[in-house]
Protein backbone atom coordinates (compact mmCIF):
# COMPACT_ATOMS: atom_id res chain seq x y z
CA UNK A 1 0.00 0.00 0.00
CA UNK A 2 1.31 3.44 -0.90
CA UNK A 3 1.39 6.25 1.63
CA UNK A 4 -1.43 8.05 -0.18
CA UNK A 5 -3.66 4.99 -0.19
CA UNK A 6 -2.94 4.42 3.53
CA UNK A 7 -3.99 8.01 4.31
CA UNK A 8 -7.12 7.67 2.17
CA UNK A 9 -8.07 4.39 3.88
CA UNK A 10 -7.42 5.92 7.32
CA UNK A 11 -9.75 8.82 6.43
CA UNK A 12 -12.47 6.36 5.44
CA UNK A 13 -12.00 4.53 8.74
CA UNK A 14 -12.22 7.83 10.62
CA UNK A 15 -15.52 8.62 8.88
CA UNK A 16 -16.85 5.23 10.01
CA UNK A 17 -15.73 6.03 13.57
CA UNK A 18 -17.78 9.20 13.92
CA UNK A 19 -21.25 9.33 15.39
CA UNK A 20 -23.01 12.67 15.42
CA UNK A 21 -19.78 14.42 14.44
CA UNK A 22 -17.79 13.00 17.38
CA UNK A 23 -15.55 9.96 17.78
CA UNK A 24 -17.52 7.02 19.15
CA UNK A 25 -15.59 4.43 21.16
CA UNK A 26 -18.07 1.74 20.09
CA UNK A 27 -17.53 2.53 16.43
CA UNK A 28 -13.74 2.64 16.85
CA UNK A 29 -13.91 -0.79 18.47
CA UNK A 30 -16.01 -2.13 15.60
CA UNK A 31 -13.58 -0.72 13.03
CA UNK A 32 -10.60 -2.27 14.81
CA UNK A 33 -12.36 -5.63 15.13
CA UNK A 34 -13.21 -5.64 11.42
CA UNK A 35 -9.63 -4.77 10.51
CA UNK A 36 -8.24 -7.53 12.72
CA UNK A 37 -10.43 -10.08 10.93
CA UNK A 38 -9.78 -8.86 7.41
CA UNK A 39 -6.02 -8.33 7.24
CA UNK A 40 -2.84 -9.89 8.60
CA UNK A 41 -1.26 -8.05 11.55
CA UNK A 42 1.94 -7.09 9.71
CA UNK A 43 -0.05 -5.33 7.00
CA UNK A 44 -2.03 -3.22 9.51
CA UNK A 45 0.81 -1.25 11.14
CA UNK A 46 0.96 1.72 8.69
CA UNK A 47 -2.82 1.93 8.47
CA UNK A 48 -3.28 1.80 12.24
CA UNK A 49 -0.67 4.54 12.75
CA UNK A 50 -2.41 6.81 10.25
CA UNK A 51 -5.82 5.99 11.79
CA UNK A 52 -4.52 6.74 15.31
CA UNK A 53 -3.15 10.09 14.16
CA UNK A 54 -6.52 11.04 12.68
CA UNK A 55 -8.43 9.87 15.78
CA UNK A 56 -6.14 11.91 18.06
CA UNK A 57 -6.56 14.98 15.87
CA UNK A 58 -10.33 14.57 15.86
CA UNK A 59 -10.43 14.19 19.65
CA UNK A 60 -8.42 17.40 20.17
CA UNK A 61 -10.86 19.26 17.91
CA UNK A 62 -13.53 18.58 20.53
CA UNK A 63 -11.53 19.79 23.52
CA UNK A 64 -10.99 23.29 24.80
CA UNK A 65 -7.66 22.91 26.62
CA UNK A 66 -7.74 25.77 29.09
CA UNK A 67 -4.47 26.73 30.78
CA UNK A 68 -5.10 29.10 33.67
CA UNK A 69 -2.87 30.89 36.17
CA UNK A 70 -5.11 30.97 39.21
CA UNK A 71 -8.18 29.10 40.32
CA UNK A 72 -10.78 28.44 37.63
CA UNK A 73 -14.32 27.51 38.58
CA UNK A 74 -15.88 24.67 36.62
CA UNK A 75 -18.72 27.02 35.61
CA UNK A 76 -16.15 29.39 34.07
CA UNK A 77 -14.50 26.52 32.20
CA UNK A 78 -17.90 25.44 30.90
CA UNK A 79 -18.65 29.02 29.79
CA UNK A 80 -15.33 29.23 27.92
CA UNK A 81 -16.02 25.90 26.20
CA UNK A 82 -19.57 27.02 25.34
CA UNK A 83 -18.18 30.19 23.75
CA UNK A 84 -15.81 28.19 21.54
CA UNK A 85 -18.54 25.67 20.71
CA UNK A 86 -20.74 28.53 19.53
CA UNK A 87 -17.95 30.15 17.51
CA UNK A 88 -16.77 26.89 15.93
CA UNK A 89 -20.22 25.36 15.46
CA UNK A 90 -19.34 22.01 17.04
CA UNK A 91 -19.44 20.53 20.54
CA UNK A 92 -16.43 21.40 22.68
CA UNK A 93 -15.74 20.13 26.19
CA UNK A 94 -13.44 21.92 28.64
CA UNK A 95 -10.17 20.42 29.88
CA UNK A 96 -8.61 22.75 32.46
CA UNK A 97 -4.98 22.70 33.61
CA UNK A 98 -3.19 25.10 35.92
CA UNK A 99 -0.11 26.88 34.53
CA UNK A 100 1.41 29.40 36.92
CA UNK A 101 3.83 30.62 34.23
CA UNK A 102 0.93 32.55 32.68
CA UNK A 103 0.94 34.92 35.72
CA UNK A 104 -2.72 35.80 35.16
CA UNK A 105 -5.39 35.15 32.59
CA UNK A 106 -5.68 32.03 30.47
CA UNK A 107 -4.75 30.36 27.18
CA UNK A 108 -7.25 28.20 25.30
CA UNK A 109 -6.37 25.70 22.60
CA UNK A 110 -9.08 24.05 20.49
CA UNK A 111 -7.53 21.85 17.85
CA UNK A 112 -4.95 24.04 16.11
CA UNK A 113 -6.51 27.34 17.22
CA UNK A 114 -4.92 29.11 20.21
CA UNK A 115 -6.37 32.11 22.03
CA UNK A 116 -3.90 33.62 24.49
CA UNK A 117 -5.28 36.10 27.00
CA UNK A 118 -2.49 35.74 29.53
CA UNK A 119 -0.50 38.40 31.35
CA UNK A 120 2.76 36.72 30.35
CA UNK A 121 1.98 37.23 26.64
CA UNK A 122 1.03 40.85 27.22
CA UNK A 123 4.24 41.49 29.18
CA UNK A 124 6.33 39.78 26.48
CA UNK A 125 4.65 41.91 23.81
CA UNK A 126 5.29 45.07 25.84
CA UNK A 127 8.94 44.15 26.42
CA UNK A 128 9.38 43.50 22.69
CA UNK A 129 7.87 46.87 21.78
CA UNK A 130 10.15 48.73 24.20
CA UNK A 131 13.37 47.17 22.93
Backbone as CSV, one residue per row, in Angstrom:
resi,resn,N_x,N_y,N_z,CA_x,CA_y,CA_z,C_x,C_y,C_z
1,UNK,0.837,-1.186,0.000,0.000,0.000,0.000,0.882,1.250,0.000
2,UNK,0.556,2.188,-0.864,1.310,3.440,-0.897,0.870,4.333,0.270
3,UNK,1.703,5.335,0.538,1.391,6.255,1.633,0.069,6.984,1.385
4,UNK,-0.177,7.351,0.153,-1.426,8.053,-0.177,-2.637,7.150,0.026
5,UNK,-2.518,5.896,-0.365,-3.656,4.989,-0.185,-3.879,4.664,1.288
6,UNK,-2.805,4.636,2.083,-2.944,4.419,3.528,-3.693,5.594,4.149
7,UNK,-3.310,6.819,3.771,-3.993,8.009,4.305,-5.461,8.024,3.899
8,UNK,-5.739,7.677,2.653,-7.125,7.667,2.171,-7.945,6.624,2.923
9,UNK,-7.371,5.444,3.133,-8.071,4.389,3.879,-8.288,4.806,5.337
10,UNK,-7.287,5.448,5.942,-7.425,5.918,7.322,-8.538,6.957,7.430
11,UNK,-8.673,7.821,6.430,-9.750,8.822,6.427,-11.113,8.149,6.334
12,UNK,-11.209,7.092,5.533,-12.474,6.356,5.442,-12.807,5.692,6.783
13,UNK,-11.785,5.151,7.435,-12.002,4.528,8.741,-12.428,5.564,9.776
14,UNK,-11.825,6.752,9.708,-12.225,7.825,10.622,-13.690,8.181,10.413
15,UNK,-14.114,8.292,9.168,-15.517,8.617,8.878,-16.451,7.564,9.465
16,UNK,-16.040,6.304,9.419,-16.847,5.232,10.010,-16.865,5.301,11.533
17,UNK,-15.876,5.964,12.117,-15.730,6.026,13.571,-16.487,7.179,14.203
18,UNK,-17.075,8.030,13.394,-17.782,9.200,13.916,-19.265,8.913,14.064
19,UNK,-19.813,9.430,15.146,-21.245,9.333,15.393,-21.713,10.701,15.860
20,UNK,-22.548,11.326,15.078,-23.005,12.667,15.425,-21.890,13.690,15.392
21,UNK,-20.887,13.482,14.557,-19.778,14.421,14.435,-18.678,14.244,15.462
22,UNK,-18.802,13.239,16.344,-17.787,13.002,17.379,-17.323,11.553,17.306
23,UNK,-16.104,11.315,17.773,-15.555,9.961,17.779,-16.340,9.106,18.769
24,UNK,-16.770,7.953,18.315,-17.517,7.019,19.149,-16.623,5.831,19.476
25,UNK,-16.447,5.546,20.764,-15.587,4.425,21.159,-16.151,3.095,20.662
26,UNK,-17.460,2.973,20.616,-18.072,1.743,20.089,-17.730,1.549,18.616
27,UNK,-17.827,2.632,17.858,-17.528,2.527,16.429,-16.050,2.268,16.183
28,UNK,-15.175,2.898,16.978,-13.740,2.638,16.848,-13.464,1.164,17.127
29,UNK,-14.076,0.625,18.155,-13.912,-0.791,18.467,-14.372,-1.690,17.342
30,UNK,-15.493,-1.331,16.725,-16.006,-2.126,15.603,-15.070,-2.053,14.399
31,UNK,-14.525,-0.873,14.136,-13.583,-0.715,13.025,-12.340,-1.561,13.272
32,UNK,-11.812,-1.505,14.488,-10.604,-2.274,14.807,-10.857,-3.777,14.735
33,UNK,-12.024,-4.200,15.196,-12.358,-5.628,15.130,-12.469,-6.100,13.683
34,UNK,-13.075,-5.279,12.838,-13.207,-5.636,11.425,-11.844,-5.689,10.748
35,UNK,-10.974,-4.759,11.091,-9.629,-4.770,10.514,-8.854,-6.011,10.940
36,UNK,-8.966,-6.365,12.202,-8.239,-7.531,12.717,-8.668,-8.808,12.002
37,UNK,-9.925,-8.898,11.619,-10.433,-10.084,10.933,-10.074,-10.104,9.452
38,UNK,-9.915,-8.922,8.865,-9.783,-8.861,7.409,-8.350,-8.841,6.886
39,UNK,-7.394,-8.475,7.736,-6.022,-8.327,7.236,-5.030,-8.929,8.209
40,UNK,-3.879,-9.376,7.696,-2.842,-9.886,8.600,-2.237,-8.742,9.419
41,UNK,-1.760,-9.061,10.608,-1.264,-8.049,11.546,-0.125,-7.216,10.959
42,UNK,0.799,-7.846,10.244,1.942,-7.093,9.710,1.526,-6.057,8.668
43,UNK,0.416,-6.268,8.019,-0.053,-5.326,7.004,-0.821,-4.152,7.613
44,UNK,-1.201,-4.254,8.876,-2.026,-3.223,9.514,-1.229,-2.064,10.112
45,UNK,0.039,-2.262,10.404,0.811,-1.247,11.139,0.726,0.152,10.524
46,UNK,1.029,0.355,9.237,0.955,1.723,8.692,-0.460,2.298,8.726
47,UNK,-1.433,1.461,8.457,-2.818,1.926,8.470,-3.253,2.311,9.881
48,UNK,-2.897,1.491,10.857,-3.277,1.795,12.238,-2.593,3.064,12.748
49,UNK,-1.356,3.294,12.344,-0.665,4.536,12.748,-1.372,5.756,12.162
50,UNK,-1.720,5.690,10.890,-2.414,6.809,10.255,-3.796,7.019,10.879
51,UNK,-4.491,5.936,11.162,-5.816,5.994,11.787,-5.710,6.606,13.188
52,UNK,-4.721,6.188,13.968,-4.518,6.736,15.312,-4.252,8.235,15.262
53,UNK,-3.446,8.659,14.311,-3.152,10.085,14.162,-4.433,10.872,13.886
54,UNK,-5.269,10.357,13.002,-6.522,11.044,12.682,-7.487,11.037,13.865
55,UNK,-7.557,9.937,14.599,-8.429,9.869,15.777,-7.965,10.881,16.825
56,UNK,-6.669,10.935,17.082,-6.142,11.906,18.062,-6.458,13.334,17.639
57,UNK,-6.277,13.633,16.365,-6.557,14.982,15.868,-8.039,15.313,16.031
58,UNK,-8.892,14.361,15.739,-10.331,14.573,15.864,-10.734,14.783,17.318
59,UNK,-10.121,14.028,18.222,-10.429,14.186,19.647,-10.008,15.563,20.158
60,UNK,-8.857,16.079,19.712,-8.422,17.401,20.172,-9.287,18.513,19.604
61,UNK,-9.938,18.259,18.461,-10.855,19.261,17.910,-12.060,19.469,18.816
62,UNK,-12.375,18.495,19.646,-13.535,18.583,20.528,-13.198,18.975,21.951
63,UNK,-11.949,19.388,22.182,-11.529,19.787,23.524,-11.083,21.239,23.533
64,UNK,-11.515,21.961,24.542,-10.990,23.295,24.801,-9.989,23.120,25.942
65,UNK,-8.706,23.075,25.602,-7.660,22.914,26.622,-7.375,24.287,27.212
66,UNK,-7.820,24.471,28.435,-7.736,25.774,29.090,-6.581,25.741,30.079
67,UNK,-5.557,26.549,29.823,-4.466,26.730,30.780,-4.779,28.005,31.541
68,UNK,-4.750,27.936,32.851,-5.098,29.098,33.665,-4.058,29.297,34.752
69,UNK,-3.887,30.562,35.177,-2.867,30.888,36.165,-3.370,30.692,37.588
70,UNK,-4.558,31.080,37.863,-5.111,30.968,39.206,-6.242,29.973,39.226
71,UNK,-7.053,30.023,40.258,-8.183,29.100,40.318,-9.180,29.390,39.189
72,UNK,-9.781,28.327,38.689,-10.778,28.443,37.632,-11.971,27.583,38.021
73,UNK,-13.105,28.235,38.217,-14.324,27.507,38.583,-14.789,26.669,37.397
74,UNK,-15.407,25.544,37.695,-15.883,24.668,36.617,-16.935,25.377,35.771
75,UNK,-17.723,26.257,36.374,-18.723,27.015,35.606,-18.036,27.941,34.598
76,UNK,-16.900,28.531,34.993,-16.155,29.388,34.071,-15.562,28.571,32.927
77,UNK,-15.038,27.395,33.243,-14.497,26.517,32.202,-15.595,26.113,31.227
78,UNK,-16.759,25.794,31.758,-17.901,25.442,30.896,-18.307,26.620,30.017
79,UNK,-18.279,27.831,30.566,-18.646,29.017,29.795,-17.639,29.264,28.668
80,UNK,-16.361,29.071,28.948,-15.327,29.230,27.921,-15.545,28.207,26.808
81,UNK,-15.777,26.947,27.193,-16.017,25.896,26.204,-17.282,26.188,25.394
82,UNK,-18.324,26.689,26.044,-19.566,27.022,25.344,-19.335,28.136,24.325
83,UNK,-18.501,29.105,24.686,-18.176,30.189,23.752,-17.507,29.622,22.499
84,UNK,-16.514,28.762,22.693,-15.811,28.195,21.540,-16.704,27.245,20.748
85,UNK,-17.595,26.542,21.415,-18.537,25.674,20.713,-19.444,26.504,19.807
86,UNK,-19.877,27.648,20.313,-20.745,28.526,19.525,-19.979,29.110,18.335
87,UNK,-18.758,29.560,18.573,-17.950,30.154,17.510,-17.594,29.128,16.437
88,UNK,-17.227,27.921,16.864,-16.772,26.893,15.929,-17.913,26.062,15.339
89,UNK,-19.067,26.097,15.975,-20.215,25.356,15.465,-20.122,23.852,15.662
90,UNK,-19.450,23.436,16.719,-19.343,22.013,17.044,-19.209,21.875,18.550
91,UNK,-19.554,20.713,19.091,-19.443,20.534,20.540,-17.988,20.587,21.002
92,UNK,-17.769,21.269,22.108,-16.432,21.403,22.682,-16.556,21.204,24.186
93,UNK,-15.718,20.341,24.743,-15.744,20.130,26.194,-14.486,20.720,26.814
94,UNK,-14.600,21.281,28.010,-13.445,21.918,28.642,-12.503,20.911,29.304
95,UNK,-11.202,21.169,29.179,-10.165,20.418,29.881,-9.243,21.473,30.484
96,UNK,-9.357,21.679,31.794,-8.613,22.746,32.457,-7.328,22.206,33.082
97,UNK,-6.270,23.046,33.014,-4.984,22.698,33.609,-4.329,23.976,34.110
98,UNK,-3.837,23.931,35.326,-3.192,25.101,35.918,-1.792,25.275,35.355
99,UNK,-1.430,26.537,35.039,-0.112,26.877,34.530,0.275,28.220,35.141
100,UNK,1.044,28.174,36.209,1.411,29.401,36.922,2.340,30.304,36.119
101,UNK,2.960,29.802,35.072,3.832,30.620,34.230,3.051,31.695,33.470
102,UNK,1.740,31.561,33.382,0.929,32.554,32.681,0.758,33.834,33.494
103,UNK,1.071,33.803,34.777,0.945,34.921,35.717,-0.507,35.269,36.012
104,UNK,-1.292,35.514,35.013,-2.723,35.803,35.161,-3.378,35.541,33.818
105,UNK,-4.676,35.385,33.825,-5.392,35.149,32.589,-5.406,33.675,32.215
106,UNK,-5.621,33.411,30.914,-5.684,32.025,30.466,-5.320,31.922,28.990
107,UNK,-5.034,30.707,28.575,-4.748,30.359,27.182,-5.649,29.178,26.839
108,UNK,-6.338,29.262,25.711,-7.253,28.199,25.295,-6.805,27.667,23.936
109,UNK,-6.718,26.347,23.860,-6.369,25.697,22.600,-7.494,24.739,22.221
110,UNK,-8.068,24.948,21.039,-9.084,24.052,20.491,-8.559,23.600,19.135
111,UNK,-8.150,22.339,19.072,-7.528,21.847,17.848,-6.242,22.594,17.596
112,UNK,-6.143,23.266,16.457,-4.954,24.041,16.114,-5.093,25.520,16.453
113,UNK,-6.262,25.941,16.907,-6.510,27.344,17.221,-6.123,27.640,18.661
114,UNK,-5.350,28.717,18.869,-4.921,29.114,20.212,-5.354,30.547,20.453
115,UNK,-6.013,30.769,21.580,-6.374,32.108,22.029,-5.632,32.361,23.323
116,UNK,-4.741,33.340,23.322,-3.903,33.617,24.489,-4.292,34.954,25.095
117,UNK,-4.887,34.900,26.266,-5.281,36.104,26.999,-4.552,36.146,28.335
118,UNK,-3.267,35.826,28.303,-2.493,35.742,29.533,-1.660,37.004,29.743
119,UNK,-1.342,37.255,31.005,-0.504,38.400,31.345,0.920,38.200,30.832
120,UNK,1.396,36.966,30.813,2.761,36.721,30.347,2.917,37.100,28.876
121,UNK,1.915,36.837,28.053,1.978,37.230,26.644,1.959,38.753,26.523
122,UNK,1.109,39.385,27.288,1.034,40.849,27.219,2.334,41.495,27.675
123,UNK,2.955,40.955,28.718,4.241,41.487,29.178,5.348,41.242,28.142
124,UNK,5.330,40.082,27.514,6.330,39.780,26.483,6.169,40.717,25.289
125,UNK,4.924,40.999,24.916,4.649,41.913,23.809,5.110,43.319,24.162
126,UNK,4.854,43.755,25.387,5.285,45.066,25.844,6.805,45.166,25.855
127,UNK,7.474,44.150,26.375,8.944,44.154,26.420,9.526,44.220,25.006
128,UNK,8.905,43.505,24.079,9.384,43.497,22.694,9.213,44.878,22.059
129,UNK,8.115,45.560,22.372,7.868,46.868,21.778,8.785,47.941,22.366
130,UNK,9.269,47.739,23.570,10.153,48.727,24.200,11.596,48.543,23.804
131,UNK,11.952,47.384,23.276,13.373,47.174,22.930,13.668,47.502,21.498
